[in-house]
Amino acid sequence: MAAACAASVWFVARSLQQDFAAYWIAGTARRLGLDPYVNQVAGASAPALWDGVAVFQHSRFLYPPLIADLFRPLAALPYPTAKGLFTAAMLAAWIAAGMLLSDERRGRTVFFLASALFFPFYRHLERGQIDLLILLLLALAWRGRARPAVAGAALAAAIAFKPTLAGLVPVVWAGGRGKVALAALGAGVLLLGLAAVVDGPARLVEYAREVLPRAALYGEGGTEEMLLPPERLPAAADDGTARLGDRRYRIAIGDAPAAASLPRLLAPEAPTPASARLPFVLGIGALTLLARRLRRPEGDDAATLLYWAAAVACVVTSPTGWVMGLVLALPLAPLGAALAADQRLPRGPALAGALAWVALALPAPFAGFPALAGAALIAAAVATARDLHPRARAT
């Protein structure tokens, strides 16, 4: 925990924390009655808002409109204060998730030690991402699966932040927890209704028709036609910094590739609907079929492995998959350690999983490497889940 806190203080002081900058700007846009999905860097009739990174006509904010409203209170604060509070909240979510994921001191120790040696965890803090809160929500959903209303609400909240996590719903349903899946769908409908009341139907239509299709192909990027004219952007600094508020920050600390997306690996320059969607459909489809096959496993470890493997799959099969999202793999560390201690971890998958974990934990040597390492970790988790089920192992 000390290493995480020290790193967080450093990042708050020096880094732009560029993803949080996009959240803060979106919250500010909502406070001013502006569209959070438009880059307001040089608005003609409103104060200029720029997150220091966005170069397209659209903003880098990709979440549903209701999430922009959640950032309005932080957007009312000066940026240094807001990002300090946000980073502290992410650390609190991380600690709470670690406590939820294991009832044993050994399991919690493994979780926090694995986090301290995990590059995606530090990249998450450096970028100011929100995946540690999502990790907590997914942990709440799995820990509370005996109470479908609670689990479904937590799962729906996670999906509200990252729509690609909707891939967890069919896996949960196929695993014999249909009530949780239905509760998640019901909670999702309620959140849509709340968004329609707070933001208006037009904003929801804009998100469904414009933002989601674009993000599904390009992530936060876009085509050359979507770029802003250079004269509308602030002059670039030669030292890799950007100004937000009255302070200047490093845009990025460290230059390791941050993408963790199989669709981007398949078609980095010219994405197509097929390259963007096929990995997700195939990955979640395979995990759903396996969850159906193992829906009555001996104990609950196989189901837990599939749940967190599906969460990682939702990251690496998404066009918006980034290294920071791979913090969702952290629950696999204490689970794998517990299986190894009980001598229930098969040798082959154990070796493959260990190698994949090391590859995932290190800074990526080239673009696309985290997506491949994430896919290997999913495969190892799936092989382990199959081995834990005597019927599947016998076929």
RACOR-V336070 format. One record per backbone hydrogen bond with DSSP energy under -0.5 kcal/mol. CO is the residue of the C=O (numbers start at 1). NH is the residue of the N-H. If there is no record, write none. Layout:
BEGIN
co=CO nh=NH
co=CO nh=NH
END
This chain:
BEGIN
co=1 nh=5
co=2 nh=6
co=3 nh=7
co=4 nh=8
co=5 nh=9
co=6 nh=10
co=7 nh=11
co=8 nh=12
co=9 nh=13
co=10 nh=14
co=11 nh=15
co=14 nh=250
co=17 nh=20
co=17 nh=21
co=18 nh=22
co=19 nh=23
co=20 nh=24
co=21 nh=25
co=22 nh=26
co=23 nh=27
co=24 nh=28
co=25 nh=29
co=26 nh=30
co=27 nh=31
co=28 nh=32
co=29 nh=34
co=30 nh=33
co=34 nh=36
co=35 nh=38
co=37 nh=59
co=38 nh=40
co=40 nh=43
co=40 nh=49
co=55 nh=228
co=57 nh=39
co=60 nh=62
co=64 nh=67
co=64 nh=68
co=65 nh=69
co=66 nh=70
co=67 nh=71
co=68 nh=71
co=69 nh=72
co=71 nh=75
co=72 nh=76
co=73 nh=76
co=74 nh=77
co=78 nh=82
co=79 nh=83
co=80 nh=84
co=81 nh=85
co=82 nh=86
co=83 nh=87
co=84 nh=88
co=85 nh=89
co=86 nh=90
co=87 nh=91
co=88 nh=92
co=89 nh=93
co=90 nh=94
co=91 nh=95
co=92 nh=96
co=93 nh=97
co=94 nh=98
co=95 nh=99
co=96 nh=100
co=97 nh=101
co=98 nh=102
co=104 nh=108
co=105 nh=109
co=106 nh=110
co=107 nh=111
co=108 nh=112
co=109 nh=113
co=110 nh=114
co=111 nh=115
co=112 nh=116
co=113 nh=117
co=114 nh=117
co=115 nh=118
co=117 nh=119
co=118 nh=121
co=118 nh=122
co=119 nh=123
co=120 nh=124
co=121 nh=125
co=122 nh=126
co=123 nh=127
co=124 nh=128
co=124 nh=129
co=127 nh=19
co=127 nh=20
co=130 nh=133
co=130 nh=134
co=131 nh=135
co=132 nh=136
co=133 nh=137
co=134 nh=138
co=135 nh=139
co=136 nh=140
co=137 nh=141
co=138 nh=142
co=139 nh=143
co=140 nh=144
co=142 nh=145
co=144 nh=147
co=144 nh=151
co=146 nh=148
co=147 nh=150
co=147 nh=151
co=148 nh=152
co=149 nh=153
co=150 nh=154
co=151 nh=155
co=152 nh=156
co=153 nh=157
co=154 nh=158
co=155 nh=159
co=156 nh=160
co=157 nh=161
co=158 nh=162
co=160 nh=64
co=162 nh=165
co=163 nh=166
co=164 nh=167
co=165 nh=168
co=166 nh=169
co=166 nh=170
co=167 nh=171
co=168 nh=172
co=169 nh=173
co=170 nh=174
co=171 nh=175
co=172 nh=177
co=173 nh=176
co=177 nh=181
co=178 nh=182
co=179 nh=183
co=180 nh=184
co=181 nh=185
co=182 nh=186
co=183 nh=187
co=184 nh=188
co=185 nh=189
co=186 nh=190
co=187 nh=191
co=188 nh=192
co=189 nh=193
co=190 nh=194
co=191 nh=195
co=192 nh=196
co=193 nh=197
co=194 nh=198
co=195 nh=199
co=195 nh=200
co=196 nh=200
co=200 nh=203
co=200 nh=204
co=201 nh=205
co=202 nh=206
co=203 nh=207
co=204 nh=208
co=205 nh=209
co=206 nh=210
co=206 nh=211
co=207 nh=212
co=210 nh=214
co=211 nh=215
co=212 nh=216
co=213 nh=217
co=214 nh=217
co=214 nh=218
co=215 nh=219
co=218 nh=221
co=223 nh=226
co=224 nh=227
co=226 nh=57
co=229 nh=232
co=230 nh=233
co=237 nh=240
co=240 nh=251
co=241 nh=237
co=242 nh=249
co=244 nh=247
co=247 nh=244
co=249 nh=242
co=250 nh=16
co=251 nh=18
co=252 nh=254
co=258 nh=323
co=259 nh=368
co=261 nh=265
co=262 nh=266
co=263 nh=267
co=272 nh=276
co=273 nh=277
co=274 nh=278
co=277 nh=281
co=278 nh=282
co=279 nh=283
co=280 nh=284
co=281 nh=285
co=282 nh=286
co=283 nh=287
co=284 nh=288
co=285 nh=289
co=286 nh=290
co=287 nh=291
co=288 nh=292
co=289 nh=293
co=290 nh=294
co=292 nh=295
co=294 nh=297
co=297 nh=299
co=300 nh=304
co=301 nh=305
co=302 nh=306
co=303 nh=307
co=304 nh=308
co=305 nh=309
co=306 nh=310
co=307 nh=311
co=308 nh=312
co=309 nh=313
co=310 nh=314
co=311 nh=315
co=312 nh=315
co=312 nh=316
co=313 nh=317
co=315 nh=318
co=316 nh=262
co=318 nh=321
co=321 nh=260
co=322 nh=325
co=323 nh=326
co=324 nh=327
co=325 nh=328
co=326 nh=329
co=327 nh=330
co=329 nh=332
co=330 nh=333
co=330 nh=334
co=331 nh=335
co=332 nh=336
co=333 nh=337
co=334 nh=338
co=335 nh=339
co=336 nh=340
co=337 nh=341
co=338 nh=342
co=339 nh=344
co=339 nh=345
co=340 nh=343
co=344 nh=346
co=346 nh=350
co=347 nh=351
co=348 nh=352
co=349 nh=353
co=350 nh=354
co=351 nh=355
co=352 nh=356
co=353 nh=357
co=354 nh=358
co=355 nh=359
co=356 nh=360
co=357 nh=361
co=358 nh=362
co=361 nh=119
co=364 nh=257
co=366 nh=369
co=368 nh=372
co=369 nh=373
co=370 nh=374
co=371 nh=375
co=372 nh=376
co=373 nh=377
co=374 nh=378
co=375 nh=379
co=376 nh=380
co=377 nh=381
co=378 nh=382
co=379 nh=383
co=380 nh=384
co=381 nh=385
co=382 nh=386
co=383 nh=387
co=384 nh=388
co=385 nh=389
co=386 nh=389
co=388 nh=390
co=389 nh=393
co=390 nh=394
co=391 nh=395
co=392 nh=395
END
